[in-house]
Every structure is written in C-alpha cells, then in structure tokens.
Amino acid sequence: MPRYLRLALFLGGLLAICAINGPARATDVEDLYQSQTIVNGKYEKHREVGFKFCLDAVLVRVSGDQRLPAKPEMTALRDKAGSFVASFSYRDRMEGIPNHDDQGTYDRPHNLYCQYKPEVIDPVLASLGSKPWLTERPRLAAFLATERAIRHFALDAADERGVLMRESFGNAAAPLAMRVTFPTAVLLSQAGLDDRTLRDADMAVLDTTAKKAGADQALSGTLVWSDKEFGWIADWRLAMAGKTYTWQVRGVSFDEAFRFAMRGAAQILSGNGQPE
C-alpha cells in the first residue's frame, strides 16, 4: 500500500474518533482549539496515548493542513503531547450500562476531551511550518454521483438511499470544524444535474447551485465501487481563486472517501495547497 494512502487511512481513523460538532469561526477560538479521542478507562498509560492522538487532531483542526501528522518533527512532539494540554476530561461511553464484572470497571471506553490554548498550539504549528486557519470556514454543498453495479444516483438532501452517506459526510466534516449540506432533488433537477451530468459539470455552475442550497461553495465528487480495488474509488473537485483542484483515493470505504474529501477541501481552503 502506498505511503500516502497508509497515512490517509490512519488520519481518517484518527479524525473519525476525534469529531467535535460545530463550525469554526474567528471568534469561536475555544471550540477550535480542542479535540477528543476514545481510550479504555482512565489509566494514565491510555491517557498518554490519547494525548498523542489528540495532538495530531488539534493541529490538523486548527491549521487545516492534513500533512502535519506525517512530518518527522511530530515524533518528538508526540513524546511530550501531554505537556501541550491545558485541561482534559472524560465521558463514559457506556454511561448508564451497569458493569458485568470488576474488569469492566477499568476497561470501559471513555471519550477523552482535550482543551488547548492558542498561545501553546500556535508556536507548535509555526515550528512545523504551518499557522492557524482562523477565518470562518465556508459551508460546502456536496454534489456527489455514486455508482455501484447497476445502482447509481446523485446524493440529495432527502433520498433514503443516501441517509448513511449524508451522516458520514457530516461526521467527516466535524473534526475539521467544517459544515456540509446537500442540494435538494428539486434544486438538482432545476440545474439539470443528475448522477451523469454531475461528473463533468462546470464548477462555476456548481458553486452557483451551492449558494442556492444555502452553502458558500461546492465540493463535487464521484464515488464508484470497484471489485478490483475492494472498495470505492472517489474523485473530488473544488474550485478556489480561479483554479480547480482535483484529488483521488482508491479502494476505501465511503466513510474514508468522505474523510478524504473533507481533508482535501480543508487543505485547499486553508491555503495549504494541493491535497496529497
């Protein structure tokens, strides 16, 4: 497996469990500088591992730069990850469910929440050649054409076939403090867009339609199942400053495809360039 894909899968899993709902705004600093992960119980050794995951997550969340966890400097930073945490707390993920035995008392999964301060995290970003992305993050309208065997459709805001995909897209957006919405079937029809025409639709047309859907701009994609790849092949497009960026991931679940989409969008919109 290529190194970039291993990293993408690792970061995807990390971001999936570090999700915190809510958009980032320039004034919403406290929300931006936090992250979470899942640990087994409240053991110190598990907490230290959790701090490492949360450090990776908050650096990507604050900067939008998905490349940071792969930087060699991160090894040393993770070794002292706990020193960057301003405060932390837990929530029992099995709250309300009685323990079956004494072992369960110690191994119950908990959410570990970490809060950071800008004056601590910003210098870390600077040491990695990055900086905070503090402007309000645009709301994206996802225009997605999906195909698996004879089944194909354009994802819209209400189609029952897309319930899990819409939920997954939202989960992928949250760790990056971003929001995603979906066009209605009526809006797609009015714009002459379906699962075939979406593939090559002009990004300017999609951006205009995105505004009608209550978003700021469009994120366009195709999701095609491949038996050969044992997963989905996802191609994504996003326009910024007169340039259309494209990126692709192959042989993944649709959860990972959407995480890859949102990470790529954040990479571009934060000014960090072409997604890898």
N, C-alpha and C positions, 0 to 999 in steps of 0.2 A: 504494500500500500504506500502511495507517495507520502512524503513527509508532510506536505501541506494539508493533505486530507486527514492524516492522523491528528494534526493539530486542530483542524476544523471540528473533527468529531469530539476531541477532548474538550475544546472550548464550548462546543454545543451542549455537551452534557453538563458542564460547569454552569453555563448560563441558565440552563433549564431549571436547575435546582436553586439558583440564586435570584429567582424572579421576584421583583417587588413592583406592585402595580402603581401606575400614576405617571403622568407626563413630567418631563423636566422643564423647568422654566428658570430664567436667570435669577429669579427671586426665591426659588424653591431649593436652596442650596442644601439644606439639611437632608431632604429626600434624596438628592443626587449623590451625596457622599455616604451611602450606606449600601450594604449587600447582605446576603444571607446564604446559608447552605444547610445541609442536613448532616447531623452527627448522631452517633449511637450513645445515648446517655450524656452525662455531664463529666465524663472522665477528662482530666487535664490533657492526656495524650491525644484524645479525639478532638478536643477543643483546639489544640495547636495545629492539627491537620486542617481543621475547619478554617482557622485563621489564614492559612495559605490559600485555600480556595477563595475565601472572601477577598483577599488582597488582589488576586488576579481579577476577580469580578468587578471590584470597585474601580480599579484602574481603567478597565475597558469601559465601564459605565460612565465614568467622568469624562474620559477623553474621546470615546467613540472609536478608538484605534484598536482594532482586533489583533494587530500584530504584536502587541506588547508582551503577552504571555510567552511568546517564542524567543524573546530577546535573552541572550546569555546572562545579562545582569540580573535577571529575575531569580536565578538560583540563590544568590546571596540575599536578595531581598526577602524571599520566602523563608529563609532560615531565621529571620527576625520579624516575621509577619505580625506577631502579637504586639510588637512594640509600636506599630502604627495605629492600633485600635484605640479609639477614645473611650468606648464603652461597648458592652455586649450584653445580650440577654438570651433566654431560651424560651421556647414554647413546645410543650409536649405534643407531638403529632398524634398521639393516641389518647389525648385528653378525654376523660370520661369512660375509657375502656379499662376495666379492672385488670391488674396483673394476674397471670395464671400461676406464677411461681416467683421465687426470690430472684431468679436470674433476670426475669423481665423487669424488675425494679431498676436494674442498672443498664440494660441494653435497649430500653425504649427509645425509638428515634425522636430526636428533637430538632426543631429549627434553631439554628444559631444565627442570631442577628448581630451584625457588627456596624457600629457607627464610627465615622471618621471625621476629622477636621480638615478643612481646606488647607490650612497652614502646614499640615503634615503631609497630605497627599500631593499637593501641587509641586513641592520640591522633588518628590519621588518621580512624578511624571517628567519634570524637567531633566532629571538625571537619565531618563530613558529617551530623551529627545522628543518628548511629547508635551502637551499642555491641555488644560481643561477646555471642554466644549460647553460653554455656559449660556449660549443663546437658546431661546425657546426652540425646541425640536419640532420640525414640521410633522404634521399628521399626514400619513401616507394612505392613499387608496390603493388597495391591492387588486390588480387586474390579472387574473390567473386562468389560464386554459389548461385543463387536465385531460389526460388520456391514458386509459388502461384497457388494452384489448379493444372490444367494440364499444366500450363505455367512454364517453367524452362529454364534457360540459364546461361552461365558463362559471367560475365561482361567483356567486352573488350574495346579497345580504340575507337572503331568507331560504334558499333552496335547502331542503332537508339533506340532500346528498353532501352538502358542504359543512354540516354542523361541526364535525370534528376538525376539519381543516381551519375553519374560522377560529375555533377555540385555540388550536395550536398556533396559529399566526399571532393571536393576541399574547399567548404565553411567550412567544419568541421576541415580541416587541418590548415586553415589560422590563427585562433586565437591563435594557439599554435606555430606559426612561423614554421610550417612544410609544406612539399610538398608531394603530392601523384600523382602517374602516374598509367597507366593501360597497361597491355600487349595487343598486337595486337592479332587478331584472328589467324593469321598465326603462331605467336610465341606459342600460346596456343596449336595449333594443332601439331606443331613440337615437343613440350614437352609431347604430349599425355595427355593433360589436357582438361577436359570439366567439366560441372557442376556436374557430378557424381564423377569423379576421383579427383577433387579438394578437396572434403570433407575430404579425408584421405591421401592426398598427403604428402610425406615427406617434412618437412620444409627445409631440405638441398637442395632438388630438386627445391623447390620454390624460395629459395634465389639465386640459380644459374640462374634460369629463370628471376628473378627480375633484375639481373645485365644486362642481355641481353635486358631488356626493358628500360635500362638507369637509373635504380634505384640502391640503395645501398643494400636493403634487402626487404623481402616480408612481407606483412601483409595478412594473409589468413582468410577468413570468409565464413560463410553460413548465408543466410537470408531466413527464411521460414515463410510464412504467417500462422497465427493461428486465426481461427474464435473464438476459446475458449478464447484466450488471447486478442482478439480485437486489434490485431496488429502483428508486426513482432517479431519473435524470432531470435536473432542474436548471433552467436557463433564466437569468434575471437581467432586467434593464432598468436604468434610472437616468434621467437627464438632469444635468446641473451646469449652469454657466455656459450654455450653448454646446455642451458635449454630452453624448450618450455613452454611459458606461455599461459594459456587459460583463457578467461573470457566471460561472457554471460549477455545479457539483454533481457527481455521478454515484449511483449505487448506494443511496441513503434512504432512510425513512422520510415520510413527508414532514415529520417533526423537525428532523435535522435540515431538510431542504428549506424550511421556513426560518429556522435559526440562521442558516447560511445567508438567506435573503436579507434578513434584518441586520446582520452584522455587516454585510456588504453595503447596505444602504447607509448605516451609521458611519462606516469608513469613508464613504464619499461625502456625505453631508457635513461631516465634522472637518472636512478639508484635508483628510489624510490620504486621499488619492485612490487609485485603483485597488479594488479588493483582490486578494490573492486567491 
